[in-house]
Amino acid sequence: MISEQSWADAQVLWDYHQMHHELRPCSVAIGLGSHDLGVADTAADLYKRGMAPLIVFTGATSPTTRERMPRGEAVHYRERALALGVPDAAVLVEPDARNTGENIRLSRSLLEEIGMDVASVLLITKPYEERRAFATARKMWPEVEIVSASTPVTFARYLDTIQDTGMVLDMMVGALQRILDYPQQGFTVIQEVPADVAAAYERLRAQGYSRRLV
């Protein structure tokens, strides 16, 4: 059972991880693979709303998706989008990426191969991965505008959907660690981390939510 303090700290991280960008039409949508099929649902919804003419789903498998998505995250995402009515020709698959940097690099290469002129990217992720994905994309693809998007959902509702509170908290703590450490390694641009966010992160680490740390 999560403590009241840990819940409050997790809410602080949840709010920070989201970029709160105003959505607008972009050259292409890129959906980053994960355990959460909600990314595919949101990509399909945004496509139908005219926010991008093409979707690229990117991702192989990971320890959290190997069993539930045996054909690969991007392939399962594509199948979900097609089931939701997105036309076959509007969805591309990048099946090899195993981290966020590869998601961006390989998706960019795929779009270059088909000769697509990309001025802006609608980057669709899990809600708590928006900021880290944005920081990675800005580092690796600085010449395009990045608009961050995710499923519009509250923290409590998201936990109800995923049904694994510990995993979500582990992942939010891991994402924050990467936001702090990756700029020095050249993987992401620097993101300001307010003092209350840093304090919440340290308390959650101390409570043992550390399985996704590097």
Order of alpha helices (4+ residues) and beta strands (2+ residues): alpha-beta-alpha-beta-alpha-beta-alpha-beta-alpha-beta-alpha-alpha-alpha
